[in-house]
Amino acid sequence: MIALFALYVIVEVAALVAVGSAIGVLWTVLLLIAGSAAGLILVRGQGRRVMEGLRSASRGERSPGGAVADGVLFAIGSVAMFVPGLVTTAFGILLLLPPTRWVLRPLVMLAAARWMPTVATAAGRMRPTVIDGEIVSDAPTRPTYGGPPSATVLEGQIVDIDGQDFQKPVR
């Protein structure tokens, strides 16, 4: 982690020195300010667009993998905008632009596919108990705990996580 931070500092200082030598200190400062302003405008506009993509994926109108990949790339680009420096600002702006996200989306989905079996295995152990049943509308009315009578009665059987039937009707 320390080596990564040292690499970041070296790259940012080298970029500032190179750009400052080429265009001057004042123009370099103005470039930093302009990059931050452009990044903030992109974060606002693209944030709405990414959220709409996630909503449409939740409604089944779009691929959920693509929407999540866009969200990940947007999040990385947004964080890069808050890290000071020319290189991180340029990197953040690139990730906030839709064409760049479109190009990088398959790579993010590929990386997620390699990582997901581990997550799926861990999540598989957390599955709840399933109660398989149906609503019986002509069942007699029973009072609920101190409340008014309830006309909805559920009948079914408790099924274990592995699909084993307990053969105990639940009513």
C-alpha positions as CSV (number, residue, x, y, z in Angstrom):
1,M,0.0,0.0,0.0
2,I,2.8,2.4,0.8
3,A,4.5,1.5,-2.5
4,L,1.3,2.3,-4.4
5,F,1.0,5.6,-2.7
6,A,4.6,6.4,-3.4
7,L,4.0,5.5,-7.1
8,Y,1.0,7.8,-7.1
9,V,3.0,10.7,-5.7
10,I,5.9,10.2,-8.2
11,V,3.5,10.0,-11.2
12,E,1.5,13.1,-10.2
13,V,4.6,15.2,-9.4
14,A,6.2,14.1,-12.7
15,A,3.1,15.0,-14.6
16,L,2.8,18.4,-12.9
17,V,6.5,19.2,-13.6
18,A,6.2,18.1,-17.2
19,V,3.0,20.0,-17.9
20,G,4.2,23.0,-15.9
21,S,7.4,23.1,-17.9
22,A,5.5,22.9,-21.2
23,I,2.7,25.4,-20.6
24,G,3.7,27.3,-17.5
25,V,2.6,27.3,-13.9
26,L,-0.4,29.5,-14.3
27,W,-1.8,27.5,-17.2
28,T,-1.2,24.3,-15.2
29,V,-3.2,25.6,-12.2
30,L,-6.0,26.7,-14.6
31,L,-5.9,23.2,-16.2
32,L,-6.3,21.6,-12.8
33,I,-9.2,23.8,-12.0
34,A,-10.9,23.3,-15.4
35,G,-10.4,19.5,-15.1
36,S,-12.0,19.5,-11.7
37,A,-14.9,21.6,-12.9
38,A,-15.4,19.3,-16.0
39,G,-15.3,16.3,-13.7
40,L,-17.9,17.6,-11.4
41,I,-20.2,18.4,-14.2
42,L,-19.7,14.9,-15.6
43,V,-20.3,13.3,-12.2
44,R,-23.6,15.1,-11.9
45,G,-24.9,14.3,-15.4
46,Q,-23.5,10.7,-15.7
47,G,-24.6,9.9,-12.1
48,R,-28.2,10.4,-13.2
49,R,-27.6,8.4,-16.3
50,V,-26.0,5.5,-14.4
51,M,-28.8,5.5,-11.8
52,E,-31.4,5.4,-14.6
53,G,-29.5,2.4,-16.1
54,L,-29.6,0.6,-12.8
55,R,-33.4,1.3,-12.5
56,S,-34.1,0.0,-16.0
57,A,-32.0,-3.1,-15.2
58,S,-34.1,-3.7,-12.1
59,R,-37.2,-3.5,-14.3
60,G,-35.7,-6.0,-16.7
61,E,-35.4,-3.6,-19.6
62,R,-31.6,-3.8,-19.6
63,S,-28.8,-6.2,-18.9
64,P,-28.1,-6.1,-15.1
65,G,-24.4,-6.9,-15.7
66,G,-23.9,-4.0,-18.0
67,A,-25.7,-1.6,-15.6
68,V,-23.6,-2.8,-12.7
69,A,-20.4,-2.5,-14.7
70,D,-21.3,1.0,-15.6
71,G,-21.9,1.8,-12.0
72,V,-18.6,0.4,-10.9
73,L,-16.7,2.4,-13.6
74,F,-18.7,5.5,-12.7
75,A,-17.8,5.0,-9.0
76,I,-14.1,4.6,-9.7
77,G,-14.1,7.7,-12.0
78,S,-16.0,9.7,-9.3
79,V,-13.5,8.7,-6.6
80,A,-10.6,9.6,-9.0
81,M,-12.1,13.1,-9.4
82,F,-11.7,13.7,-5.7
83,V,-8.0,12.6,-5.6
84,P,-5.8,15.6,-6.4
85,G,-3.6,15.6,-9.5
86,L,-3.6,15.8,-13.2
87,V,-3.3,12.1,-13.9
88,T,-6.1,11.1,-11.6
89,T,-8.3,13.9,-12.9
90,A,-7.7,12.8,-16.5
91,F,-8.3,9.1,-15.5
92,G,-11.5,10.1,-13.7
93,I,-12.8,12.1,-16.6
94,L,-12.1,9.2,-19.0
95,L,-14.1,6.8,-16.8
96,L,-17.0,9.2,-16.5
97,L,-17.3,9.5,-20.3
98,P,-19.9,7.0,-21.7
99,P,-17.7,5.8,-24.7
100,T,-14.9,4.9,-22.4
101,R,-17.3,3.0,-20.1
102,W,-18.7,1.2,-23.1
103,V,-15.2,0.0,-24.1
104,L,-14.3,-1.0,-20.6
105,R,-17.6,-2.6,-19.6
106,P,-16.7,-6.1,-21.0
107,L,-13.5,-6.1,-19.0
108,V,-15.3,-5.3,-15.8
109,M,-17.9,-8.0,-16.5
110,L,-15.1,-10.5,-17.2
111,A,-13.4,-9.6,-14.0
112,A,-16.7,-9.9,-12.1
113,A,-17.3,-13.3,-13.7
114,R,-14.0,-14.6,-12.4
115,W,-14.7,-13.2,-9.0
116,M,-18.4,-14.2,-8.7
117,P,-18.1,-17.9,-8.2
118,T,-16.4,-17.1,-4.9
119,V,-19.2,-14.7,-3.9
120,A,-21.9,-17.1,-5.1
121,T,-20.5,-19.9,-3.0
122,A,-20.5,-17.7,0.1
123,A,-24.0,-16.4,-0.6
124,G,-25.3,-19.9,-1.2
125,R,-24.7,-20.8,2.5
126,M,-27.0,-17.9,3.5
127,R,-30.1,-19.1,1.8
128,P,-33.3,-19.0,3.9
129,T,-35.7,-21.8,4.7
130,V,-38.3,-22.0,1.9
131,I,-42.0,-22.6,2.7
132,D,-43.7,-24.0,-0.3
133,G,-47.5,-23.3,-0.2
134,E,-50.6,-21.6,-1.5
135,I,-53.3,-19.2,-0.3
136,V,-56.6,-21.0,0.4
137,S,-59.5,-18.5,0.0
138,D,-62.4,-20.7,1.2
139,A,-60.7,-21.6,4.5
140,P,-62.6,-20.7,7.8
141,T,-62.0,-17.3,9.3
142,R,-59.7,-17.3,12.3
143,P,-59.0,-14.5,14.7
144,T,-55.4,-13.2,14.6
145,Y,-53.5,-12.3,17.8
146,G,-55.9,-9.9,19.5
147,G,-56.9,-8.3,16.2
148,P,-59.9,-8.6,13.8
149,P,-60.7,-11.9,12.1
150,S,-58.5,-12.8,9.2
151,A,-59.8,-14.5,6.1
152,T,-56.4,-15.3,4.6
153,V,-55.0,-18.8,5.5
154,L,-51.8,-20.2,4.2
155,E,-51.4,-23.9,3.7
156,G,-48.2,-25.6,2.7
157,Q,-45.2,-27.7,3.7
158,I,-41.9,-26.6,5.1
159,V,-39.1,-27.5,2.7
160,D,-35.5,-27.6,3.8
161,I,-32.7,-25.7,2.0
162,D,-31.7,-28.8,0.2
163,G,-35.2,-29.5,-1.0
164,Q,-36.0,-32.2,1.6
165,D,-39.7,-32.3,2.5
166,F,-40.5,-32.4,6.2
167,Q,-44.0,-33.9,5.5
168,K,-45.6,-31.6,8.1
169,P,-48.4,-29.6,6.8
170,V,-48.5,-26.0,8.0
171,R,-51.8,-24.2,8.4
